[in-house]
């Protein structure tokens, strides 16, 4: 039995049709952003009667970013999505309660500026400082500003300023997505005042002052926590900023003592979300 003539495959859509679809999607995206703004306007009115404190909500932002990563697919780079949503979040936060970003540029002006622009865009005012301590002090004197400081090195123990009740705290660590070629790869702590119920406490950050700090002590702690250390020659010790995920502060103190050091003081100075690592194949994992 002979088959009839095969049908020709449907013609691909024209460029004009595809561009019209893109224009329609762009309009929908814009309208949705404006609708989000309308809800934020209503949210501001509700907050005036139901909530007092900073507009920063680190726990909610971390949850939003996780959902974003988990649903992402397609050719659009995840870095682009991360930056777009960070700018959306920070801009609408700024609309609710205007704030400035105080950045320590001593770790590299261009890298710190890239981090600030990637995470906060151009609407939020950017103020450069030549030390982490100056940036943190500016936030402490402000009503609701935010500081960006290196999460891996420091010339001074700026975190001691965070120990007192009512002082600003570390509220986040960025970039949220870790990858070797991240466009804003500088590891940065965000410091600000945030309501306790808005914090995310998956990783605790502690200010620890020790005596007897040396290379052997540092090696003993390396497997247990991320540490920034500033030697203190007056006490033959150091001021440490210790980031702990699941280990517990008591285990850190025990390791210090077993390595020959003594703990002079310790204070919780903030917390942040666990970060995602994005391998070369692009699949994000926490």
Secondary structure, DSSP 4 states (H G I P E B T S, - for coil): -PPPPPPPPPPPPPHHHHHHHHHHHHHHHHHHHHHHHHHHHHHHHHHHHH--S-S--HHHHHHHHHHHHHH--SSS-HHHHHHHHHHHHHHHHHHHS--EEEEEGGG-HHHHHHHHHHHHTTTSEEEEESSHHHHHHHHHHSSS-EEEEESS--SS-GGGGG-STTS-EEEEEE-SEE-TT-TT---EEEEE---GGG---SEEEEEEEEES--HHHHHHHHTT-EEEEEEEGGGTEEEEEEEESSS-HHHHHHHHHHTT-EEEEEEEEEEEPPPEEE-TT--EE-
